[in-house]
């Protein structure tokens, strides 16, 4: 089924809400981001998982108020050093009966618990059965960015295999900047069970290129984002900016979504209020480097953008 860039950018907002709900990582059951209510969605449950034995908030399950059978599962990306370490744990290990996947991703996915009420947690499949008993499920959309994209892939694979409440035929998966998750045996089973997969990736983002061979992507060639010469002039082309979820949204639909200020050559960082506490030295140096990057002349940016654009053709 074809997708539209506008739809893909809009759906990524659900993952943005998961990032904002994570906050400093101390709250396992954060309040829903207000943006969910503005879209007409209600959070039904929160998702936690372990990274190196520490439990963290990873995402949520929400439903549309007007159609409560339409579920969204949104999963955030990497936010802590422990998660980065697990991201790079690429020993292939079996995941259910679905083939071999990277050990780091498997470790987090296998620890996922769903909190439907304070003090009450259950497995993902049990949660789906529980939610279906409340309202018959009519669709399940699983979304994730970066590490969250890998976890979304494994969550969807688990749901398709276990098939609680017969959701297998109702699944669709949207990932942004997902790394490779498994070996060819996993990819083959995933693609045969979940044909509706939109794997969106930016050609200048390094994360979709890892882990390397013999790991492969699910979802075929995916939906490739290639920057125009004009976009290359506007975007600060460093790895973190090429990987940022807001960059993906902007590349998909720049008329509706803005770049993160740190990734926009034209963005003006507001001066601190008078009397505000001084920034620590590390933060001050980082802001100085960003300001220096923005001082590159428009002509220099245009020449560099043109050279990169030509090289990509």
C-alpha positions in Angstrom: 0.0 0.0 0.0 1.6 3.4 -1.0 2.2 6.0 1.7 2.2 9.7 1.5 5.0 11.8 3.0 2.4 13.9 4.9 1.0 10.9 6.6 4.4 9.6 7.5 5.5 12.9 9.0 2.2 13.2 11.0 2.4 9.6 12.4 5.9 10.4 13.7 4.3 12.8 16.1 3.3 9.8 18.2 7.0 8.9 18.7 7.8 12.6 19.5 5.2 12.3 22.3 7.0 9.2 23.7 10.3 11.2 23.7 8.7 14.1 25.6 7.0 11.8 28.1 10.4 10.1 28.9 11.7 13.4 30.3 14.7 12.8 32.5 13.9 9.0 32.7 12.9 8.9 36.3 9.2 8.4 35.8 8.0 5.0 34.6 4.4 6.1 34.3 4.5 9.7 33.0 1.5 11.8 32.2 0.4 11.7 28.5 1.8 14.4 26.3 -0.9 17.0 25.8 -0.4 16.6 22.1 -2.2 13.2 22.2 -5.4 14.7 23.5 -5.2 17.4 20.8 -5.1 14.6 18.2 -8.1 12.9 19.9 -6.1 10.0 21.5 -6.1 8.6 25.0 -3.2 6.7 26.6 -4.4 3.3 27.7 -1.1 1.9 29.0 2.6 2.7 29.3 5.5 0.5 28.2 8.6 -0.1 30.2 11.7 -2.2 29.5 15.1 -2.8 30.9 18.5 -1.6 29.7 21.3 -3.2 31.6 19.0 -4.1 34.5 17.6 -0.6 34.8 13.9 -0.2 34.1 12.9 2.8 31.9 9.9 4.2 30.2 9.9 3.4 26.5 6.5 4.2 25.1 2.8 3.8 25.3 -0.3 2.3 23.9 -3.0 4.8 22.9 -6.4 4.7 21.2 -8.4 7.1 19.2 -11.3 8.4 21.3 -13.6 8.3 18.3 -12.6 4.8 17.2 -11.3 3.0 20.4 -10.5 -0.1 18.5 -7.7 1.7 16.6 -4.5 1.3 18.7 -1.2 3.0 18.4 2.0 1.6 20.0 4.7 4.3 20.0 8.3 3.6 21.1 11.0 6.2 21.7 14.7 5.9 20.6 18.0 5.9 22.5 18.2 8.3 25.4 20.7 6.8 27.8 24.3 5.5 27.7 23.1 2.0 28.7 20.8 2.0 25.7 23.7 3.0 23.4 25.7 0.0 24.8 22.9 -2.4 24.1 22.4 -0.9 20.6 25.9 -2.1 19.7 25.5 -5.5 21.1 25.1 -7.3 17.8 25.6 -11.0 18.7 22.8 -12.8 16.8 20.4 -14.7 19.1 17.1 -16.4 18.5 13.9 -14.3 19.0 10.9 -16.6 19.7 10.7 -18.9 16.6 11.3 -16.0 14.2 15.0 -16.2 13.5 18.2 -14.5 14.7 18.3 -10.9 15.9 20.8 -8.6 17.5 21.3 -9.4 21.2 21.0 -5.8 22.4 17.6 -5.2 20.7 16.4 -8.7 21.9 17.4 -8.0 25.5 15.3 -4.8 25.6 12.3 -6.3 23.7 12.1 -9.4 25.9 11.9 -7.2 29.0 9.0 -5.1 27.8 6.1 -4.8 30.3 2.8 -3.0 29.8 1.4 -1.0 32.8 -2.3 -0.7 32.5 -2.8 0.7 36.0 -0.4 1.8 38.8 1.2 -1.3 40.2 -0.3 -3.6 37.6 2.0 -4.8 34.7 1.6 -7.6 32.2 3.2 -8.9 29.0 2.5 -7.2 25.7 0.3 -10.1 24.4 -1.7 -10.2 27.6 -2.2 -6.4 27.4 -3.6 -6.8 23.9 -6.0 -9.4 25.0 -7.0 -7.2 27.9 -7.6 -4.2 25.7 -9.5 -6.2 23.2 -11.9 -7.3 25.9 -12.7 -3.7 26.6 -13.0 -2.6 22.9 -12.7 -4.9 19.9 -9.4 -4.1 18.3 -9.7 -3.1 14.6 -6.1 -1.9 13.9 -2.7 -1.8 15.6 -0.1 0.7 14.3 3.4 0.2 15.7 5.8 3.2 15.4 9.4 3.8 16.5 12.4 5.9 15.8 16.1 4.8 16.0 16.3 2.1 18.7 12.6 2.5 18.9 12.4 1.4 15.3 14.2 -1.8 16.1 11.9 -2.4 19.1 8.8 -1.6 17.0 10.0 -4.3 14.5 10.4 -6.9 17.3 7.1 -5.9 19.0 5.2 -6.3 15.7 7.0 -9.6 15.1 5.9 -10.8 18.5 2.3 -9.8 18.0 2.2 -11.4 14.5 3.6 -14.6 15.9 1.6 -14.8 19.1 -1.5 -13.3 17.4 -3.4 -12.2 20.5 -7.0 -11.3 19.8 -6.3 -12.1 16.1 -4.4 -8.9 15.5 -1.9 -10.3 13.0 -4.0 -9.1 10.0 -4.5 -5.7 11.6 -0.8 -4.8 12.0 1.1 -2.0 10.3 4.6 -0.8 11.2 6.2 2.6 10.7 9.9 3.0 11.5 12.1 6.0 11.2 15.9 5.7 11.1 15.7 2.1 12.3 18.9 0.1 12.4 19.1 -3.4 11.0 17.5 -5.8 13.4 18.1 -9.4 12.4 19.7 -11.9 10.0 18.0 -13.0 6.7 16.0 -15.7 8.4 14.3 -13.1 10.7 13.8 -10.7 7.8 12.1 -13.4 5.7 9.7 -14.4 8.4 8.9 -10.8 9.3 8.2 -9.8 5.7 6.0 -12.8 5.2 3.9 -12.1 8.3 3.8 -8.3 8.2 3.5 -7.0 4.7 2.4 -3.5 5.7 5.8 -2.0 6.8 7.0 1.5 6.1 10.7 1.7 6.9 11.7 5.4 6.3 15.4 6.2 6.2 17.6 9.2 5.3 20.5 8.4 3.0 22.8 10.7 5.1 21.9 9.0 8.4 24.4 6.5 9.6 22.1 4.6 12.0 20.2 2.6 9.3 23.6 1.3 8.2 24.3 -0.6 11.4 24.7 -3.4 12.4 26.6 -4.3 9.2 26.6 -7.6 7.3 25.2 -10.2 7.8 22.4 -8.1 9.3 19.6 -7.0 6.9 16.6 -4.7 7.0 13.0 -5.8 7.0 10.6 -4.1 4.7 12.7 -4.4 1.5 14.3 -1.2 0.3 12.2 1.0 2.5 11.2 4.5 1.8 14.4 6.5 1.0 14.7 10.2 1.9 17.2 12.1 -0.3 17.9 15.7 0.5 17.6 18.4 -2.2 20.4 20.9 -2.7 18.3 23.6 -1.0 17.7 21.3 2.0 21.4 20.6 2.3 22.0 24.3 2.7 19.3 24.7 5.4 20.2 21.6 7.5 23.3 21.4 9.7 24.6 18.2 8.2 26.2 16.5 11.2 25.3 12.9 12.2 23.0 13.8 15.1 21.0 16.2 12.9 20.7 13.8 10.1 19.3 11.2 12.6 17.0 13.5 14.5 13.3 12.6 14.2 12.4 16.3 13.6 14.7 16.2 10.6 12.9 13.2 9.2 9.5 15.0 9.6 11.0 18.1 7.9 12.3 16.1 5.0 9.0 14.4 4.6 6.8 17.6 4.9 8.8 20.8 5.4 5.6 23.0 5.0 4.2 21.6 8.3 7.3 20.5 10.3 10.3 22.6 11.4 13.8 21.5 12.0 15.1 21.3 15.6 16.8 24.7 16.2 20.2 23.1 16.8 20.0 21.6 13.3 18.7 24.7 11.4 21.4 27.0 10.0 18.9 29.9 10.1 17.5 29.3 13.6 18.3 32.1 16.1 19.0 30.8 19.6 17.4 33.3 22.0 19.6 35.0 24.5 19.1 34.0 28.2 17.0 36.2 30.3 18.7 38.8 32.4 19.9 37.4 35.7 19.5 33.8 34.5 21.8 31.3 36.0 25.1 30.9 34.0 25.3 27.9 31.7 27.8 25.2 32.7 31.0 25.3 30.7 30.2 22.2 28.6 26.8 23.5 27.5 28.3 26.9 26.8 31.0 25.4 24.6 28.4 23.3 22.7 26.3 26.4 22.1 29.4 28.3 20.9 30.2 25.5 18.4 26.6 25.6 17.1 26.8 29.4 16.7 30.1 29.1 14.9 28.6 26.5 12.5 25.8 28.9 11.7 28.2 31.7 10.9 29.4 29.8 7.8 28.5 32.1 4.9 25.5 31.3 2.7 27.9 31.1 -0.3 30.1 28.5 1.4 27.1 26.5 2.4 25.7 26.7 -1.1 29.1 25.4 -2.6 29.2 22.6 -0.1 25.6 21.7 -0.6 26.0 21.6 -4.4 29.0 19.4 -4.2 27.3 16.9 -1.8 24.1 17.0 -4.0 26.1 16.2 -7.1 27.9 13.3 -5.3 24.6 11.8 -4.3 23.2 11.7 -7.8 
